[in-house]
C-alpha cells in the first residue's frame, strides 16, 4: 500500500509518501525533518487529534476548552458528547480542568480562557 500525506507539523507542509506491506510501514519519504516521519507513522498506525470546543455554564456563558493532549481519532465523538453534556460554574481560570479523564482517554479537558461573572 502506498499513501500520500501532507504533514501538519510545521508550515512547510511536506508531501510525505508512506509505503506499507502487511500493515508494517516499510518506507517514509518526502519529509524534510524527523517530525514529518513521526507524524506519518502516527497518522497511519494510531491517529490522534486535539479537540477544541466550549462548555456551557449554569449562567449561559460558554467557556472555551480544549483537550490537554491529542486524543485518539476514534474517540473524538465520545469526547464531544461528554463536552456537550457538561456544565461548569464561574469563575473559571485558564488552565482549569473542566473534565477529568474525558471519555476514558486519560486526557483532561481544560479551559483556554479565564471567565468570570462579569
PyMOL commands that set and color helices and strands:
alter all, ss='L'
color gray80, all
select helices_A, chain A and resi 34-45+73-85+102-104
alter helices_A, ss='H'
color red, helices_A
select strands_A, chain A and resi 2-6+15-21+24-29+48-49+52-57+62-67+71-72+87-88+97-99+109-111
alter strands_A, ss='S'
color yellow, strands_A
deselect
rebuild
show_as cartoon
